Amino acid sequence: MTASDDQPVPRPLGPDSHTWADFGSLMFHLMLPQAFVMQVAHPTIDAGVGEHSVYKTDPWGRIQRSHRMLWPVVYARPDTAVRKGAALRAYHRAIKGVDRHGRPYHALEPEAYGWVHMTGFDATVRMHALFGTPLSEDARREVFQEWRRMGLILGLREQDLPATEAAYWSHLHRMIDERLQLGDVACDLLDVRAFSHYPRPPGSRIPKPMWRLLLKAVAPAVRRMVVGTANPRFRSRFQLRWTRWDALWFSAYVHVLRVVLRLLPERWRYIPQAHDAMLDARQNPEAFLWERDVAHSQGDTLPRVLSSSMEVRR
């Protein structure tokens, strides 16, 4: 299956978007662990991450590489954002192999590649409900359209993206009910014992014995955070342990974070990469104009995405 060569370049998400306000926030990063668990519950992603990723041996490096690759698709000047989207897709072309059942897999299988993006809108909606203010109907509609546009920037085709929010939830629920499974990677991420063996961050001066004790102390809380922020349907489908004590702890955790997040200054509520881009947009607003939109308004034809950057496997 290949993308149409005449698919237009999607307009990047700019500083005036909901995505800019959300994607690089501390709030959204609190939702990322559960999103990653949902992503790797897809059999193809479980196989690819298990074989190609260093999430256990170098988790800190993996986080840094993710920030360098994905976040500039949002927090960058328009032409850079489009290039970064194409580069991220190109990176996944090499992730392929044969899973433990003897089935070939490829990271760019439309269902698998699309599933990673699918988890983003779900996480955003629940993030606002948990840690901020639930999105209004109008805001949800705008966030959904931005989510679709982000998918196009990442190389998904129109037909790979639900056209309406109702279609989105129908597809998400079907995937949870019928397609996902807890493979080795998801089980690792939900295992308190596995988390307690994570290596120290690069450059850390914490003695190894103290680091081990620290991880053992916080591991149960980390698991509660992951399971508590998870999609309720996913949690129920796989019967993830969730006791009354877990629920009480999580409720207190959310209450405290709501207060803390309101009090933090902006530069602490966003990762540096996002905050730097916000400052750049304020200081150089003209640099964030989408020149191709301007050209289009003057009657020119929108440039087309190069087939090499938009190629989709079968």
N, C-alpha and C positions, 0 to 999 in steps of 0.2 A: 504494500500500500504506500503510495507516495503522495506528498503534498502537491497541490496545484502550483505550477510555476508562476501563475499570475496572481497569487495571493498577495494583497498589498501589505506593506510594512505597517504593523500596528503602531498607533500613536503611543509613545511611552507614558507612564504614569508620572505626572508632575507634582510639584510642591503643593498644589492646591487639592490633591487627592486624599481620600481617606487612607489609602494604602501608605502614603508617606507618613501619616500620623500614627499608623498602627505597626507597620512591619518591623521597624527598628526599635520599637519600644520595649522597655523592660517587661511590660504586661504580656506582649506577644511571646517574648522569650520564655516566659513561665509556661506557655502553652506548647512549646516546641517538643519537650520530651514525650508527651502523650501523642503528639502528631507523628513523631518518628516511630513509636510503637505501632500505631495504626498503619503507617506506610509499610513497615517491614512485615506486617501480617499478610501482605500480598505475596503469594508463592514466588513470583518472579523476583520481587525486590528482596525477599528473604534470601534467595539463592545468590543474587548479585552482591548484596552486602556481606553475606557470609563468606563469599569467596574473594571479593575484591576490596572490602573495606578493612580498615585497621581500627574499628570502633572500640575494640577491647585493648589493644596494645598501645594505641596512640589516640585516645579520645580527644585530647586537647588540640592536637594537630588537625584532627578531622574537623573540629569546630572552627578553627581558624581558616582552613581551606574552604569550608562552606561559606563563611562570611566573605571571603575574597571573591568567590565565584557567584553566589546568588544575590547577596545584598546590593551589589552595584547595578543589578538589573532594575532596581527601584531607585536607589540613591546615587544617581549619576546624571550628568548632562545628557540630553536626549540621544545623540548619536552613540555615545558610549553605552547607554543602557541597551540599545538595540544590539550593538556588537557583543555585549556581555551575554545577552540572551541567546544569541547564536552560538557563542563559545561554550556556554553551559550545555547546550544540546549536543554540540560536537563532542564534548568530553564524554558523554554517555554512550557514544557509538562503540567504544572499546569494551564496554561492560557487557560481556556475553559469556556463555559457557553451557555446561550441562549440569542440571541439578542432581540431587542424590537419587531421584527416581528415574534418571536417564533421559529426562526431557530437556531439549534445548531451550535456552532462555536468552533474551536480549533486553537491555534496559530501555530501549526505545520501542518496545511493543506498545502500541497505543493505549491499551488498557492499563498497563503497569505504569508507563510514563505519566499518563493522565491521572492515575490514582494518587500519585505523590502530590499533584497540584490540587486534587479534590479535597484533601484534608485541610487545605488552607482556609477556605471560606467557613467551614464548620468550626475551626479553631477561632476564627475572628469573631463570629457571632457569639460563641460561648465566652470568649475572653471579655467582651464588653459586659455580658450579663453577670459574670463572676466578679470581675475586678473594677468595673467602671459603671456605666449606665447602659442598660439595654438599648440597642439600636432602634431608632424609630423606623416606621415602615418605609419612609422615603430614604433614610440613610441605608437601610438594608438593601434597597433596590440599587442604590448607587454603588455600594460596596460589591454587590454581586456583579454588576457590569464591569467594575474595575478588575474583579477576580477573573472574569472571562478575558478581558484585554490582556491581563498578565499572562494567561495561558497561551494566547496567540504570540506574545513576545517570546515565550519559551519554546515556541515551535509546534504547539498543538494546533490542530485544524479546527475549523468551525464545527464540523460534525463530531469532533471528539469532546466538545464541551456542551453541557446541558444548556438549552436556550432559555430556560426559565428557572426560577428558584424552586418551583414545585418539581420540575424534572430533576433538578440537582438532588433534592432530598430523596426522591424515589430511587435514583441511581445509588446514592450513598448507602441507603438502607439495604438495597439489594446486594451490594457488595459486602456489607457487613454480614448479612444473613446467609449468603450463598457462596461467596468467593474467598473470604479471608480465612486464615487459619493461624494458630499460634505456632510458628516454627521455632527453630533454634535461636534465631536472633531476637525475636520478640520475647521469648522466655528468658533469655539472658538479661534483657533490659528490665524485666519485671522481677528479677531475682535479687533479693537483698544481699545474698552472699556474693554474687558476682560483682555487684556495685562496690562492696567493701574491699575489692582487690584492684580498684582503679589505680593507675600510677599517679604519682604526684605531678602537678603542673610543671612545665619546663621552668627551670630557674628557682623552683621553690626551695627554701631553706628549712622547711619543716622536717625534722628527723623522721626517718621511715617508720619507726615504732609509733611515734605520735600521730603520723598521718594515718596509719592503720586504725588506731584507736578512734581518731576523729571520724573516719569513714564508717566504722561500725556504729558509732553513736548517731550519725545523721542518716544512715541508710534507710531505716524504717520511715523517717519523715519524708525522704525523697520519694519512696514508693507511694506513700499516701498522697503526695502532691501529684505524681504521675497518674495514679488511678482516679484520684478525685477530680482532676481536670479532664479526664478521658470522656469521650462521647458515651452517654449513659447506655445507649443501645449496644455499643461495643463492649462495655463493661459487663452488661447482662448476658450478651451472647457467649462470652467466654468465661462467665462465672468468676470474674476476678474477685478475690477475697476483699470484702469491704464490710467491716464490723461497725457496730454502733459507736465504738470508741474512735474508729477511723473517721466516721462521719462528724463526730463532735470536734475532733482535732482539726479536720479540714475546715469546718465552719469557722473556728477561731483563727485559723491561718488566713482565710479569705478576709475576715473582718480586719485583722491587723494590716494586711497588705493594702486594702482599700484606703486606710488612713495614711499609711506610709507613702503610697504612690501619689496621693494628693499633695503631700507636703514637700516632696522632692522637687528641686529646681529642674528645669528642662534638661540641662546638660547631664543630669544623673538619671533621667527617665528614659534616655536613649543610648544605644551603643555609640561609641565615638564616630564610627563610619556614618551613621545616620545624622548625628548632630552636626558633623562637619558639613554634610551636604545641605542641611537646612540653613546653616550660616552662609554657605556659598550662594544658595538660592536667594537669600535676602540681600546679599551684597551685590550679586550679579544677576538680577532677574532676567535680563535679556538673553543670557546664556542658556536659559531653560525654555526658550521659545522653540516650538517644534517647526523647524524651517519647512518641512515637507507639508505641514498643514497650511503654512503661508503660501507655498507654491500652488497647492491644490486650490486655495481660494482665488488664485489669480488665473485659474483655468488650466494649469498644468496637470499632467497625469501623475498620480502617486507612483513613486518608484516601486519596483517589485522586489520581493525578497529573493535572494539568490537561491537557486535550487539546492546548492551545496550546503547552505545553512538551514534549510527547512526540510531536508530529506526525512521521511518517516519510513520506518521499516514496514514490511508487509502488513 
